[in-house]
Amino acid sequence: MMRGVAREAPRTARGSSRPVGPRPAPPLRPAGTHEHTGHATAPGGPRQPGGECVQAEVIVTGIGGQGVQLCAKALAMAAVAEGREVLLSSSYGGEMRGGQTEASVVVADAGLRSLPILPSTWSALAMHPKFLGPVAARLRPGGLAVVNTDLVGTDGHGPAEAPADAAALGLPPGTTVVGVAAGAVAESVEAPMGAGFVLLAAYAATTGMVSVASLVDAMKVLVPPYRAQHVAANERALAAGAAAVAPGTVPVWGDVAAGTPA
């Protein structure tokens, strides 16, 4: 697939699917094994399409008004800028605020092959608990969930008093849960509308999927001119989100696992 070339896909009933970089791909290998090293990964880990190729999926879920679609687009654009191949799929209702909104991002270092609507996912990024259930059902055992503990695990009423727990959230066995109080972190850096970017950067830092610098560049492109006053606050939110987690704890790429910055 040609890297960095975007092409519009047919719209879905609720949103749109946007593959980035069409190119023939080798058959997907079962998740959990690197053919070239024999190194075992977690059962829910990134899929290995063959050789050294790695494909990882993330579903971003929340409610309208939280910036779910903007964050997913920023992640996809950042990955393309770093030479990855990307598929972006969006699903949302007609409500501007409070309705279901979801986006899927699939990133591969070569040979991307994935359906626009993911039957399963390696990871999830949850801004709100309202529609987390259907995403949790698609999360593979041993995967990753980065959750907004201001809302997720609290019935939407205030921050969690204890660290997020996979079983309590209805997530599959062996799920690694990384909890970030995204709203509180955003407020602490005077970016009250930047909770989505806080959680996005926390995910990026945890996995090494993309760098924060690339997320910042993508955000600056995506923010329209009439909202340019929010760019500086969004940048602070991204930096704070990355700083809120231990970097590289659930790495996607081999160079991250080896300790080399992505």
C-alpha positions as CSV (number, residue, x, y, z in Angstrom):
1,M,0.0,0.0,0.0
2,M,1.3,3.5,-0.8
3,R,2.1,5.2,2.4
4,G,0.7,8.6,3.1
5,V,-1.9,8.6,0.2
6,A,-5.5,9.1,1.4
7,R,-8.5,7.9,-0.5
8,E,-12.2,8.3,0.4
9,A,-14.1,5.1,1.1
10,P,-17.9,4.6,0.9
11,R,-19.8,6.1,3.8
12,T,-21.3,3.9,6.4
13,A,-24.8,4.2,7.8
14,R,-23.6,6.2,10.7
15,G,-20.4,7.8,9.5
16,S,-17.6,7.2,7.1
17,S,-14.6,4.9,6.5
18,R,-11.4,6.4,5.3
19,P,-8.5,4.1,4.3
20,V,-5.1,5.7,4.0
21,G,-2.6,4.1,1.7
22,P,-3.9,1.2,-0.4
23,R,-1.3,-1.5,-1.2
24,P,-1.5,-5.3,-1.5
25,A,-0.8,-7.1,1.8
26,P,0.4,-10.5,2.8
27,P,-2.0,-12.7,4.7
28,L,-2.5,-11.9,8.4
29,R,-0.7,-14.1,10.8
30,P,-2.4,-15.0,14.1
31,A,-1.8,-12.5,16.8
32,G,0.9,-13.4,19.3
33,T,4.0,-14.4,17.3
34,H,6.8,-12.6,15.5
35,E,7.8,-15.0,12.7
36,H,11.3,-13.5,12.3
37,T,12.2,-13.9,16.0
38,G,9.7,-16.3,17.5
39,H,9.1,-13.7,20.2
40,A,5.7,-14.3,21.9
41,T,3.3,-11.4,22.5
42,A,0.2,-11.2,24.6
43,P,-2.8,-13.0,23.1
44,G,-4.6,-9.7,22.4
45,G,-1.5,-8.0,21.0
46,P,-1.0,-6.3,17.7
47,R,-1.6,-8.6,14.7
48,Q,1.4,-9.8,12.8
49,P,0.7,-9.8,9.0
50,G,3.9,-11.7,8.4
51,G,7.6,-11.2,8.7
52,E,8.3,-8.0,10.7
53,C,5.0,-6.3,9.8
54,V,2.8,-5.3,12.8
55,Q,-0.8,-4.2,12.6
56,A,-2.5,-2.6,15.6
57,E,-6.1,-1.5,16.1
58,V,-7.7,1.0,18.4
59,I,-11.3,1.9,18.8
60,V,-12.0,5.4,20.3
61,T,-15.4,5.7,22.0
62,G,-17.2,8.4,23.8
63,I,-20.2,10.8,23.4
64,G,-20.7,13.7,21.0
65,G,-18.8,16.8,22.1
66,Q,-15.8,15.0,23.5
67,G,-13.7,15.3,20.4
68,V,-13.6,11.6,19.6
69,Q,-13.6,12.1,15.8
70,L,-11.0,14.9,16.0
71,C,-8.7,12.7,18.2
72,A,-9.0,9.7,15.9
73,K,-8.2,11.9,12.8
74,A,-5.1,13.3,14.6
75,L,-3.9,9.8,15.5
76,A,-4.3,8.7,11.9
77,M,-2.6,11.8,10.4
78,A,0.3,11.5,12.9
79,A,0.8,7.8,11.9
80,V,0.8,8.6,8.2
81,A,3.3,11.4,8.8
82,E,5.6,8.9,10.5
83,G,5.5,6.5,7.5
84,R,2.8,4.1,8.7
85,E,-0.2,2.8,6.8
86,V,-3.5,3.7,8.3
87,L,-7.2,2.9,8.0
88,L,-9.6,5.4,9.7
89,S,-13.3,4.5,10.1
90,S,-15.9,6.7,11.8
91,S,-19.3,6.0,13.2
92,Y,-21.6,8.5,14.8
93,G,-25.3,9.5,15.2
94,G,-27.0,12.7,14.3
95,E,-26.8,14.2,17.7
96,M,-24.3,17.1,18.2
97,R,-23.9,16.4,21.9
98,G,-24.3,13.3,24.0
99,G,-25.0,10.8,21.3
100,Q,-22.8,7.8,20.4
101,T,-19.6,8.5,18.6
102,E,-16.9,6.0,17.7
103,A,-13.9,5.8,15.5
104,S,-11.5,3.0,14.6
105,V,-7.9,3.5,13.6
106,V,-5.8,0.6,12.2
107,V,-2.0,1.3,11.9
108,A,0.5,-0.9,10.3
109,D,4.2,-0.6,9.5
110,A,3.6,-2.3,6.2
111,G,1.0,-4.4,4.3
112,L,-2.2,-3.0,5.9
113,R,-5.2,-5.3,5.7
114,S,-8.3,-4.7,7.7
115,L,-12.1,-4.4,7.4
116,P,-13.5,-0.8,7.7
117,I,-15.7,-2.0,10.6
118,L,-13.4,-3.9,13.0
119,P,-14.8,-7.3,14.3
120,S,-12.1,-7.1,17.0
121,T,-9.5,-4.7,18.3
122,W,-6.2,-4.8,20.1
123,S,-6.9,-1.7,22.1
124,A,-9.5,0.8,23.1
125,L,-9.5,4.5,24.2
126,A,-12.6,5.3,26.3
127,M,-13.6,8.8,27.0
128,H,-17.1,8.0,28.4
129,P,-18.7,4.8,29.8
130,K,-22.1,5.2,28.0
131,F,-21.2,3.2,24.9
132,L,-18.1,1.3,26.2
133,G,-20.0,-2.1,26.3
134,P,-20.0,-2.8,22.6
135,V,-16.4,-1.8,22.3
136,A,-15.4,-4.0,25.3
137,A,-17.1,-6.9,23.5
138,R,-14.7,-6.5,20.6
139,L,-11.5,-6.0,22.7
140,R,-9.4,-9.1,22.4
141,P,-8.2,-10.8,25.7
142,G,-4.8,-9.5,26.7
143,G,-5.4,-6.1,25.0
144,L,-5.1,-2.6,26.2
145,A,-7.7,0.0,27.4
146,V,-6.8,3.6,28.1
147,V,-9.7,5.1,30.0
148,N,-10.8,8.5,31.3
149,T,-11.2,7.8,35.0
150,D,-13.0,11.1,35.5
151,L,-16.0,9.3,34.0
152,V,-15.3,5.7,33.1
153,G,-15.9,3.3,36.0
154,T,-17.8,6.0,37.9
155,D,-21.3,5.8,36.2
156,G,-20.4,9.2,34.8
157,H,-20.5,10.9,38.1
158,G,-17.1,12.3,39.2
159,P,-13.6,10.7,39.3
160,A,-12.9,7.2,40.3
161,E,-11.6,6.6,43.8
162,A,-9.6,3.6,42.9
163,P,-7.5,2.6,39.8
164,A,-9.5,1.3,36.9
165,D,-10.0,-2.4,36.9
166,A,-10.7,-4.6,33.8
167,A,-13.3,-6.8,35.4
168,A,-15.2,-3.9,37.0
169,L,-15.3,-2.2,33.6
170,G,-16.5,-5.4,31.8
171,L,-13.3,-5.7,29.8
172,P,-11.9,-9.1,28.7
173,P,-9.5,-11.1,30.9
174,G,-5.9,-9.9,30.9
175,T,-6.7,-6.4,29.6
176,T,-4.1,-3.9,30.6
177,V,-6.0,-0.8,31.9
178,V,-4.3,2.6,31.9
179,G,-6.4,5.1,33.8
180,V,-6.0,8.9,33.3
181,A,-8.2,11.6,34.9
182,A,-8.3,13.3,31.5
183,G,-10.6,16.2,32.5
184,A,-8.7,17.0,35.7
185,V,-5.3,16.9,33.8
186,A,-6.7,19.2,31.1
187,E,-8.0,21.6,33.8
188,S,-4.6,21.6,35.5
189,V,-2.9,23.0,32.3
190,E,-5.7,25.4,31.6
191,A,-7.0,23.4,28.7
192,P,-10.6,22.7,29.9
193,M,-11.7,21.5,26.4
194,G,-8.7,19.3,25.9
195,A,-9.6,16.1,27.8
196,G,-9.7,14.1,24.6
197,F,-6.2,15.2,23.6
198,V,-5.0,14.3,27.1
199,L,-6.2,10.8,26.7
200,L,-5.0,10.5,23.1
201,A,-1.5,11.5,24.1
202,A,-1.6,9.1,27.1
203,Y,-2.4,6.3,24.6
204,A,0.4,7.4,22.3
205,A,2.9,7.5,25.1
206,T,1.8,4.1,26.5
207,T,2.0,2.3,23.2
208,G,4.6,4.4,21.2
209,M,2.2,4.2,18.3
210,V,3.1,7.8,17.3
211,S,5.1,10.6,18.9
212,V,3.5,13.5,20.7
213,A,5.3,15.9,18.3
214,S,3.4,14.3,15.3
215,L,0.1,14.5,17.2
216,V,0.8,18.2,17.8
217,D,1.5,18.7,14.1
218,A,-1.7,16.9,13.1
219,M,-3.8,18.8,15.6
220,K,-2.6,22.1,14.2
221,V,-3.7,21.0,10.7
222,L,-7.1,19.8,11.9
223,V,-8.1,22.8,14.0
224,P,-10.0,25.2,11.8
225,P,-8.9,28.8,11.6
226,Y,-11.9,30.1,13.5
227,R,-10.7,28.0,16.5
228,A,-7.0,28.8,16.3
229,Q,-7.2,30.3,19.8
230,H,-7.5,26.7,21.1
231,V,-4.2,25.4,19.5
232,A,-1.9,26.4,22.4
233,A,-4.2,24.8,25.0
234,N,-4.5,21.7,22.9
235,E,-0.8,21.5,22.7
236,R,-0.5,21.8,26.5
237,A,-3.2,19.0,26.8
238,L,-1.2,16.7,24.6
239,A,2.0,17.3,26.5
240,A,0.3,16.7,29.9
241,G,-1.4,13.5,28.7
242,A,1.9,12.0,27.7
243,A,3.4,13.0,31.0
244,A,0.6,11.4,32.9
245,V,1.6,7.8,32.1
246,A,4.7,5.7,32.1
247,P,6.0,5.7,28.5
248,G,6.3,2.5,26.4
249,T,4.7,0.2,28.9
250,V,2.5,-1.5,26.2
251,P,4.7,-1.0,23.1
252,V,3.4,-1.5,19.6
253,W,6.6,-1.3,17.6
254,G,9.8,-3.4,18.2
255,D,12.0,-0.3,18.5
256,V,9.8,1.0,21.4
257,A,10.2,-2.4,23.1
258,A,13.9,-2.2,22.6
259,G,14.0,1.2,24.3
260,T,14.5,3.3,21.1
261,P,12.1,6.3,20.8
262,A,9.5,5.8,18.1
